[in-house]
Amino acid sequence: MGLDPDLAAFLELVEVGASNGAPPLHELSPMKAREQYDMSTLVLDGAGMEVASVNAISIPCRDGSRITARLYTPMLSEPLEVVSFSALLYFHGGGYCVGSLDSHDSLCRALAALTPCCIVSVGYRLAPEYPFPTAVHDAQDAYQWLLSNGSAYGIDTQRIAVGGDSAGGTLATGLTITARNEGWPQPVLQALLYPCTSAWQDTDSHRRLAKGYLLEAPTLQWMFNNYLRGEKDRKDWRFAPLEASDLTGLAPAFIALAEYDPLLDEGVAYADKLKAAGVPTQLKIYEGMTHDFARLGNIVSEASKVREDIARGLASAFHNGSY
């Protein structure tokens, strides 16, 4: 189908702004780009659904630093003392350079309320100040922390899922590969929103959708060039999971892609590779949508739809032990 009419109108406004001199993210300093990205959230997304509480958590990292996470607890239907929540460990998108706990607050609130489950949204460190593989290590440390400490927060550590959007989806699926390799418990589900999976951005969808569809080629390469230490890192499966030689034994996957996203083809290729490895995988392509549409709650109704679909998949995995 064609581009969603509301999304098309929004993209026209973006183009008008660019024509009037508004600089794209890749022409800004990382600090200014982060500020712009977070500020745009106030226009693009709603305030978020009601949850019982939102609390800051400090997670220790292997290098002695600490990162901040945000724990969303859903509304209670029974007394706290008898509740043991399932949880989604979530990693925000932003190409490893932008994005924050605030930019994805509405999305995390929705998933917490709709599933219902706890969400632990991770404020991993960003590039270029913290290049590859810092974000990967932060994701691994957050997962290990949750497995060891979740019960203190009322979380059932036998019912943990991982998820994320864009670069955050890459971190989430990479966690499942690391967990298998290291003998850690697998999550019950990996929920991946338009993940980055390829070493090179040279597919047909990257060529067709390089400009005018929200995520543009120069911005994507600016992000990756800030994150990666050199070309060798591109072939590392922790950056490009399609480079992994073995995807067997990973958690079941729900993969949500957008029809007008440059990342579409590599997302389909990753879903196919997971299926070929015997990983139960559901792939859904949202027609008429662009990259990052799950955060466009004020623009398109499909933002609510994909949140509901993910919540449904999480609830099934948490309650049945499989997806």
N, C-alpha and C positions, 0 to 999 in steps of 0.2 A: 504494500500500500504506500501511499504518499506520506510525506512528513506530516505529523500531527498538526492541524491548523493552528492551535494555540501555541505550539512549540515553534512553528514557522514564524508566527507573528513576533514572538519573543526574540528569535534569532535576527529578524529584521531590525529590531530595536538595538540589538547588540552591534549590528553592522553599521547602523546610523551613528552610534556612539564612537565606533572606530573611525568612521569617516570624519567625525568632528574632532578627532585628535585624542580620543581615549586610548591609552597605550595597552597593548595586550600584556598578559602576565610575563611573557618571556622578555619583555623590554623593561621590566621592573627589577629592582633589587629583590632578593629573596624575602627580606623583611616586609617591603612594601607589597609584594605579591601575596604574602600571607594575610596582611591586613585587608587587602582588597577582596581576597577570596572569602574571608570570614565575614566581612561587611556585606558582601553580596548575598549571603545566606539570609539576612534579614528581609530581603526582597523576594528571594526565590522560594523560601520554605516557610511553613507555618510554625507556630509556637510549640507544637508538639502535644502529644496526648498526656493525660494525667497519669502519674505514677505515684506510688506510696512515698518514695524518698529517692533522693539523688545525693550521693556522698562521694567525696574525694578519697582516693586511696593512694598511698605511696608504695611503689614496688621497687625493690632493690635489683640492681643490674650487676652483671658479672664484673664490670670494671670499677665497681664501687660507687657509681652514680645511682640516682634514683629517678624514676619517671612517675608521672602522675596518671592515674586511671580514674574513671568515673563509674561508680556502681549505681545502676538503676534497679530499684526493687519494685515489682509490680504491686498493685493493690491486693490486699489480703482478702481471701474468702473464708479463712479460718484463723484461729489464734496463732500468733507468731510461734509459740513454743512447739507447735505440732507441724510446722511448715518446714520443708526442705526443698529449696528451689532448684530447678535446673538453671543452667546459665549459658549464655553465648558470650564468648570472648571475641570482641569486635575490633577491627582495625580500619580506621578511616582511610579514604582515598586522598589523592592530591599529589600523585607522582613523586612521593617521598620528599617533596619540597614544601608543599602547602597543605592545608587541612589541619583540623584540630578537634579537640573534644567539643568545642562550641559549634563548629560547622556541621557536625553530624548529630547534634543533640536531638533534633526533631525525629530523625530516622531511628535513633536508639530508643527514644521514648516510645515510639510506635511499636517497635519490635518487642519491647518489654511488656507493653500493655496488651498487645494483640495475641502474643503466644500463649499464655503469659509466662515470663521467665525473667530472671535477672540478666542484665547486660553489663558486662565489664568492658567499657570502651577504653582503649589503651592510647595514651599520649606518647607514642614512641618518638624518638628523637629524629630530627629532620636534617636533610642535606641543604646546602653544602657543608654546613658546620659539622655534620655527622654523616660522612659518606658510607657507602656500602662497605661492610655488611652490618653496620650499627643497627639499623631498623630490624634486620633479621634477628640479631642477637636479642634486641629488646623484646621482640615478639616471642622468642623462645623462653626468655626469662619470665615474661608475664604468664605464659602457659604453665611453666613449672611452679611459679608462685601460686597460681590459682589451684593447681592440683594439690599443693601442700597446705594452703591456707584457706581455701574456699569454705570449708566446713565452719570456720569461725564466723563467717558472714551468713550462715544459714544456707549454704549452697551444697547440693549433692554432687560431690566430685566425680561420681560415676555417670553423671548426666551433664556433660559439658560439650558444647558445640563450638566451632570456630567459624568466623566469617569476616567479610570485609568487602569493600568496593574498590575497583580499580587497583592501584598499588596495594591497598589493604587486602584485596582478594588474593593477590600474589603472596603476601605474607601469611595469610590464612592457609592456603593450600600448601605452601612450603612447610608450614608447621606439621602437616600430616605426614609429609615425606621424612622430615627429621624425626618425628615421633616413631615412625616405623624403623628407621635406621638405628635409633638409640634405644629402642625397646621401651619407650614411654607408652602410656595408654593412648589409644586412638580416640579422638573425639567421636561423638555419635553422628555428627554431620559436619560437612564443610559447605557453608552457604556463601557462594561466590557471585558477586555482582560485577559484571564486565571486567574480569581480572586481566591484568597484563601477563602474558604467558610466553611471548616470543622474544628471542634475542635481537631480531631485526624487524623493523616495521616496514615490511616490503610486500605485504599481501595486497590483493585486489581491493579490499575494503579500505586499506590505508591510502591507496592511490585515489580511489573514487571520492573519499570523504576527507581529504587532507585539509580542506578549507571550508568554512561556512557551517560547520556542524558542531559547534561548541568546543570540542577538543580538537585543536588544530595541530598540524604536524610540527611547526616550529616550537610551539609550547611544549609538546610532548618530548621533543629532543632536548630542549632546554632543561626540563626536569631530569631526564636520564643522564645528561651530561653533568649536571650538578651532583647527582647521586653516585654515579659509577667512577671508580678510580682510573679506569682505562678500558680499552676495548676487550681485554681478556675477561673482565667481569661480565660482559654480555653473555658469554657462553656458560656462565655459572647457573645451575638450575635454581639456585635460590633467588636469582633475578628473573630467569626465564625458565619456568617449570617444564616447558616443552622440551628442554634440553635434558631432562632427567631420563636416564636409560631405563628406569624401572618404576612404574606407578602401581604395581600390585600391592595389595594389602592395605590400601588407604581407606579412610572413612568414606561412606556414601556422600555424593555431591549433589547439590542443587545449584545450577548455574543459570543466572539470568543475564541475558544479553540484549542489546538494543540494535534495532535494524539499521539505524543511521549512525553507527559508532565505528570509527576507524578500527577499533579493537575486535570487531565482530568476527572476522575470519579466524583470528588466532584463538578466540574463545571457543568457536566451534571445533577447531582442531584439537584443543585441549580436552573438550568433552569427548571427542571421538577417541582420543588416546586413553582417557580414563576408562571408557567403556571397553576398549580393546584389552585393557589390563584386568578386566573383570570387576571394576569398581562400579557399584550401582549408581547411575548418574541420570539425573533428569535435567534436560536442557530446555529452556524456554526463551524464545526470542520475542521481545515486545515490539510489535509493529509500530512504525511511525515515531519511534523514540530515538534520542541521541544519548551519548555518553552522559553519565551523571544524572539521568532522569529521576532516579530514586530520591534525589534531594530537591526536586523541583515541585514540591507540594503545592505551591501557589500558582503553578503554571499548567500542569497536566494532571489529569485524574489517574493516569497510569502510575504515578508515584505512590498513590494509596494502594493501587492494585498489586504492585510488586511487593510492597510491605506486607500485605495480607498473604500473598503467596509464600513469602519466606517464613512468616509466622506459622502458617499452616504446616509447612515442611518441618520446621523446628518442633512444633507440638507433636507431630507424628513421630519424629525421631526420639524425642524425650520420653514419650509415653509408651512407645512400642519397642524401643531399642534398635529400630532400623527405619530406613526411609524408603 
